[in-house]
Amino acid sequence: MDKKQYTNFGIWGIFILLMGFVVPVFFPAYRVILVTEAIIFSLFAISYNLLLGYAGLLSFGHAMFFGTGAYVTAIALGHIEGLPILGAVFIAILATTATGFIIGSLLLRHKGSYFALLTLAFNALFYVIATKWHSITGGDDGLSVTRPDLSLGFTTLNMSDITTFYYFTLIIVGLAILFCWYFTKTAMGRTVLLIRENEERMKFLGYNTNISRLYLFTFTGALAGFAGSFYALFFQFTSITAISIDMGTAALLMAFIGGTGTFIGPILGAFVYIFLQDFLSDFTDRWPLIMGLIFILMVLYIPGGLSGLFLSIKERLSGRRAATGQTETEGQNR
């Protein structure tokens, strides 16, 4: 990244962080809970967008990493006495990193629809394991999670308090999101993007495209597991819902609603999805049908998502201003 990009990165990062810190001050606890959930799902949606939007890999099984992170966190906290909260998150990231590397080594030999269907098959396998291995995963009953307090040495933070957990999520998950943005600007992030655009040319230049995809697949799996870990901590419970096809579909919806063509798109999509779901569920139990219709309409009429729509409006306004300025200049010259 050049100096200008670093500056913009710092300005936007500080601005968003400051905005996040004042949320509990101006909003009631219920809204703070929704924002916390949206932050967690933003990371999940970003991990999916890196796979689809940057590498062009359509996956129907991304929930297997999300669910694995959630289950590993619940199992670790339930079986390892005195395990700190960050320790549980770290174990979940390690587990999903290893899972992503192993599965990626098997799947990335295939492309297109074969890859998509194989991810769906692996997700179904993980779902069956979570359902049938009742002694470990709790089966259909799920597992309860107790959030341990966070010791900072000089003080101890009560993680059962929603405001405290919100700030904890904002800082930790927020830093992970900022790192993802940084990753897209690195040589590795740009390489993956170029492979999507012209794989044959990248091979001709000497790049091992399979290894690059494997690195990205492993990285996105770890990010999804990271989000899944916070999902389990947030709800203080995890079940087969976290590893179901519906959860993977939610990530797909968030990415498409916000727009897969930009980094900010999945974040915008996650917030819209969470708040719109909450709004619609107050009126009807059939809110998934309405969400599905919204998704279909966006694919048909706004393929670039909300971020693409905003960029299009911005470009049109800029074009009009430029045209107006040019007209005024010509009038003065006359």
HELIX and SHEET records of a PDB file:
HELIX    1   1 LYS A    3  PHE A   21  1                                  19    
HELIX    2   2 VAL A   23  PHE A   26  1                                   4    
HELIX    3   3 ALA A   29  ASN A   49  1                                  21    
HELIX    4   4 LEU A   50  TYR A   54  3                                   5    
HELIX    5   5 ALA A   63  HIS A   79  1                                  17    
HELIX    6   6 ILE A   85  LEU A  107  1                                  23    
HELIX    7   7 GLY A  112  LYS A  132  1                                  21    
HELIX    8   8 HIS A  134  THR A  137  1                                   4    
HELIX    9   9 GLY A  139  ASP A  141  5                                   3    
HELIX   10  10 ILE A  162  LYS A  185  1                                  24    
HELIX   11  11 ALA A  187  GLU A  197  1                                  11    
HELIX   12  12 GLU A  199  PHE A  204  1                                   6    
HELIX   13  13 THR A  209  PHE A  235  1                                  27    
HELIX   14  14 ILE A  240  ILE A  243  5                                   4    
HELIX   15  15 ILE A  245  GLY A  258  1                                  14    
HELIX   16  16 ILE A  264  SER A  281  1                                  18    
HELIX   17  17 TRP A  287  TYR A  301  1                                  15    
HELIX   18  18 GLY A  305  ASN A  333  1                                  29    
SHEET    1   A 2 LEU A 143  SER A 144  0                                        
SHEET    2   A 2 PHE A 237  THR A 238 -1                                        
SHEET    1   B 2 LEU A 150  SER A 151  0                                        
SHEET    2   B 2 THR A 156  LEU A 157 -1                                        
END                                                                             
